[in-house]
């Protein structure tokens, strides 16, 4: 009887979920992502996997079709015909979905085995949107550490603000929302940008007073790929920055402005330490205080995400980061950038 009771409780938590994955040129990644979905601790009758191919030029579609043929997943595959971009792929997947709960992720992600189970728990708490944690897969080297520390900072802001019921950031690699609410807020009917399907949708949910929840649990962390070259990294950050001019969330605008001003100020502090002999000690103390606060916050985040090793790179990353941020901010306004073989204006 006890076992039956546990099973009954488990089944009451298992909502019907549609997992949507837009793909473009993901032949190197998609099979591992699908493996992680196949290994979910969740009844396969209670979720479906929908993949939408955005005009891939590699053999992504062939890999997906063959995988589905030999899989027990409840799965479907579609190809965009007259539309383009990730947002159009998501819209297509939502239209084709059978269930009201929409969970999105990316083709280069590895999902923990309790991913769907954790989503279902939050849905039972009457969530309209669920924000989940995302972290990069571990790799050696400075570029990797830079990206890891940057992501840890982003995750700290995301879940820190969420804890005060002021969500300002999310990540489409681990994002869930109700389809009926998606249509109530007019979904992705906003701005011709190559990214922003996550943040802009969050802004709409908040404007319509929808219930946005998050789950910061170890077995809910989604692993995603990081960029492997400096040029691809800069292109990624230019893409992320390109949507900033469309932000309407006052808290997001405020925090983004504070972060930018702080980092520009740090550049002047660097210059002052090097060239203004009269005040260099005061400036050095200010710099130390700023770095100490940053280190404490990053240490807490790195401890949770099990990424303490990247803290060895803390000082060199801190030195470079203000210069990098200013460069990306200016460059994103002035030039085009490339993503998935397509060029976009900043």
C-alpha positions in Angstrom: 0.0 0.0 0.0 2.8 2.4 0.8 4.4 1.8 -2.6 1.0 2.4 -4.3 0.7 5.6 -2.3 4.1 6.9 -3.4 3.3 6.0 -7.1 -0.1 7.8 -6.8 1.7 10.9 -5.4 4.2 10.8 -8.2 1.5 10.5 -10.9 -0.4 13.5 -9.5 2.7 15.6 -10.0 3.2 14.5 -13.6 1.6 17.0 -15.8 1.5 16.8 -19.5 4.4 18.7 -21.0 5.4 19.8 -24.5 9.2 20.2 -24.9 10.1 22.4 -27.8 13.6 22.6 -29.2 14.3 24.9 -32.2 17.4 23.9 -34.1 19.8 25.2 -36.7 23.0 23.4 -37.7 23.1 21.4 -34.5 24.4 18.1 -35.9 27.2 18.0 -33.3 24.8 18.5 -30.3 21.3 17.3 -30.8 21.7 13.6 -30.2 23.1 14.3 -26.7 20.3 16.6 -25.9 17.7 14.0 -27.0 19.6 11.3 -24.9 19.0 13.5 -21.8 15.3 13.7 -22.7 15.1 9.9 -23.1 16.7 9.5 -19.7 14.1 11.6 -17.8 12.6 10.3 -14.6 9.2 11.0 -16.1 6.6 8.8 -17.7 7.1 9.1 -21.5 3.3 9.1 -22.0 3.2 12.4 -20.2 5.5 14.5 -22.4 6.2 15.1 -26.1 9.3 16.4 -27.8 8.9 18.7 -30.7 11.9 19.8 -32.8 11.7 22.6 -35.4 14.5 22.9 -37.9 15.3 26.5 -39.0 16.8 25.7 -42.4 19.8 23.8 -41.2 22.6 23.4 -43.8 24.2 20.4 -42.1 22.6 17.0 -41.4 20.7 18.0 -38.3 17.4 16.9 -39.7 18.7 13.5 -40.7 20.1 12.9 -37.2 16.8 13.9 -35.6 14.6 11.8 -37.9 16.8 8.7 -37.4 16.9 9.3 -33.7 13.1 9.5 -33.4 12.7 6.3 -35.5 14.6 4.3 -32.9 13.3 6.1 -29.8 10.5 5.6 -27.4 10.0 9.3 -27.1 6.6 10.8 -28.1 8.2 13.0 -30.8 7.6 15.1 -33.8 9.8 16.9 -36.3 9.0 20.0 -38.4 10.9 22.2 -40.7 10.3 25.9 -41.2 9.4 26.8 -44.8 8.6 30.5 -45.3 9.8 31.8 -42.0 13.2 32.1 -40.2 14.8 32.6 -36.8 14.6 30.8 -33.5 11.5 32.7 -32.4 9.6 31.5 -35.5 10.7 28.0 -34.7 9.3 28.3 -31.1 6.0 29.8 -32.4 5.7 26.9 -34.8 6.4 24.4 -32.0 3.8 26.0 -29.7 1.2 25.9 -32.4 1.9 22.2 -33.1 2.0 21.3 -29.4 -0.7 19.1 -27.8 -0.3 20.3 -24.2 -0.7 23.5 -22.3 2.7 23.4 -20.5 5.5 24.5 -22.9 9.1 23.8 -21.9 11.9 25.2 -24.1 15.5 24.3 -24.2 18.4 24.5 -26.8 19.9 21.7 -28.9 23.3 22.0 -27.2 21.9 21.5 -23.7 22.0 18.5 -21.4 19.0 18.2 -19.2 19.2 16.7 -15.7 17.1 13.5 -15.3 14.7 15.2 -12.9 14.2 18.2 -15.2 10.6 17.5 -16.2 9.7 16.3 -12.7 10.9 19.7 -11.2 8.9 21.6 -13.8 5.8 19.6 -12.9 6.3 20.5 -9.2 6.4 24.2 -10.0 3.3 23.9 -12.2 1.5 22.5 -9.3 2.3 25.6 -7.4 0.2 27.5 -9.9 3.2 28.9 -11.9 2.4 30.7 -15.2 6.2 30.8 -16.0 9.1 28.9 -14.5 12.7 30.1 -14.6 15.4 27.5 -14.3 19.1 27.6 -13.7 21.6 27.3 -16.6 25.4 26.9 -16.5 28.1 26.3 -19.0 29.8 22.9 -19.3 33.2 22.9 -17.8 36.3 23.5 -20.0 39.9 24.6 -19.2 41.4 27.9 -20.1 40.9 31.6 -19.6 38.1 32.1 -22.2 36.1 29.3 -20.6 36.6 30.8 -17.1 35.6 34.2 -18.3 32.3 32.8 -19.7 31.7 30.8 -16.6 32.2 33.7 -14.2 30.0 35.9 -16.4 27.2 33.3 -16.4 27.5 32.9 -12.6 27.0 36.7 -12.3 24.0 36.6 -14.6 22.5 33.7 -12.7 23.0 35.5 -9.4 21.2 38.5 -10.7 18.4 36.4 -12.2 17.6 34.4 -9.1 18.5 37.2 -6.7 15.9 39.5 -8.3 13.4 36.6 -8.5 13.7 36.1 -4.7 12.4 39.7 -4.3 9.6 38.9 -6.8 11.2 41.3 -9.3 12.3 38.9 -12.1 14.3 40.6 -14.8 16.2 37.9 -16.5 15.6 34.3 -17.7 17.2 31.9 -20.1 15.4 30.0 -23.0 17.6 27.0 -22.3 15.5 26.3 -19.2 12.2 28.1 -19.5 8.6 26.9 -19.1 5.3 28.7 -19.5 1.6 28.0 -20.1 0.5 28.1 -23.7 -2.8 29.8 -22.8 -0.9 32.5 -21.0 1.5 32.8 -23.9 -1.3 33.7 -26.2 -3.0 36.1 -23.6 0.2 38.2 -23.5 0.6 38.0 -27.4 3.7 35.8 -27.2 6.6 36.8 -29.4 4.7 39.6 -31.2 7.6 42.0 -30.6 10.7 43.4 -32.3 12.7 41.9 -35.2 15.6 40.7 -33.1 17.5 37.4 -33.4 17.3 36.9 -29.7 15.1 38.0 -26.8 12.5 35.2 -27.0 13.1 34.8 -23.3 13.5 38.2 -21.7 10.8 40.0 -23.8 8.4 37.2 -23.0 9.2 37.5 -19.3 8.5 41.3 -19.5 5.1 40.6 -21.0 4.2 38.0 -18.4 5.1 40.5 -15.6 3.1 43.3 -17.3 0.1 41.1 -17.3 0.6 40.1 -13.7 1.3 36.5 -14.4 2.8 34.2 -11.7 6.5 33.8 -12.4 8.3 31.3 -10.2 11.8 29.8 -10.3 13.5 26.7 -8.9 17.1 26.9 -7.9 17.8 23.2 -7.3 20.9 21.2 -8.2 18.9 18.6 -10.1 17.2 21.3 -12.2 20.4 22.8 -13.6 20.7 22.7 -17.4 24.2 22.4 -18.9 24.8 24.3 -22.1 27.8 24.8 -24.4 30.1 27.8 -24.3 31.8 29.4 -27.2 35.1 27.9 -28.1 36.8 30.9 -29.8 37.1 34.6 -29.1 35.3 35.7 -32.2 32.3 33.4 -31.7 32.2 34.6 -28.0 32.1 38.2 -29.1 29.4 37.5 -31.7 27.3 35.8 -29.0 27.6 38.7 -26.7 26.8 41.2 -29.4 23.7 39.2 -30.1 22.7 39.3 -26.5 23.4 43.0 -26.3 21.4 43.8 -29.5 18.1 43.4 -27.6 19.0 45.8 -24.8 17.6 48.8 -26.6 14.2 47.2 -26.5 14.1 46.6 -22.7 11.0 48.0 -21.0 11.4 46.5 -17.6 12.4 49.4 -15.3 14.3 47.2 -12.9 16.2 45.6 -15.7 17.0 49.0 -17.2 18.1 50.3 -13.8 20.4 47.3 -13.0 21.9 47.3 -16.5 22.7 51.0 -16.2 24.2 50.5 -12.8 26.4 47.6 -14.1 27.5 49.7 -17.1 28.3 52.8 -15.0 30.2 50.7 -12.4 32.4 49.1 -15.1 33.1 52.4 -16.8 34.1 53.8 -13.4 36.5 50.9 -12.9 38.3 51.9 -16.1 38.8 55.4 -14.8 40.0 53.8 -11.5 42.6 51.7 -13.4 43.8 54.9 -15.2 43.9 56.8 -11.9 45.9 54.0 -10.1 48.5 54.0 -12.9 48.8 57.7 -13.6 47.4 59.8 -10.7 50.0 59.4 -7.9 48.2 61.6 -5.4 45.1 59.4 -5.1 46.3 55.9 -6.1 46.0 54.4 -2.6 42.4 55.6 -2.2 41.6 54.3 -5.7 43.2 51.0 -4.9 41.1 50.6 -1.7 37.9 51.4 -3.7 39.0 48.7 -6.3 39.7 46.2 -3.6 36.3 46.8 -1.9 34.5 46.3 -5.3 36.4 43.1 -6.0 35.8 41.8 -2.5 32.0 42.2 -2.9 32.1 40.6 -6.4 34.2 37.7 -5.1 31.8 36.9 -2.2 28.8 36.9 -4.6 30.6 34.8 -7.2 31.9 32.4 -4.5 28.3 31.7 -3.3 27.2 31.1 -6.9 30.2 29.0 -7.8 29.6 26.9 -4.7 26.0 26.1 -5.7 26.9 25.4 -9.3 30.1 23.4 -8.4 32.3 25.7 -10.3 34.8 26.9 -7.6 37.8 26.1 -9.8 37.0 29.1 -12.1 37.6 31.4 -9.1 41.3 31.0 -9.7 40.8 33.2 -12.7 38.9 35.8 -10.7 41.5 38.6 -10.7 42.5 38.4 -14.4 38.8 38.3 -15.4 38.0 41.3 -13.1 40.8 43.3 -14.7 39.6 42.6 -18.3 35.8 42.6 -17.7 35.2 46.4 -17.6 37.1 46.8 -20.9 35.2 43.9 -22.5 31.8 45.2 -21.4 32.5 48.7 -22.7 33.7 47.3 -26.0 30.6 45.1 -26.4 28.3 47.9 -25.5 29.8 50.3 -28.1 30.3 47.7 -30.8 26.7 46.3 -30.5 25.4 49.8 -31.5 27.7 50.2 -34.5 28.3 47.0 -36.4 26.6 43.8 -37.6 27.2 40.4 -36.1 26.9 36.8 -37.3 24.9 34.0 -35.7 24.2 30.6 -37.2 25.5 31.7 -40.6 23.3 34.8 -40.7 24.2 38.5 -40.3 22.2 40.9 -38.1 22.4 44.6 -37.4 23.1 45.7 -33.8 
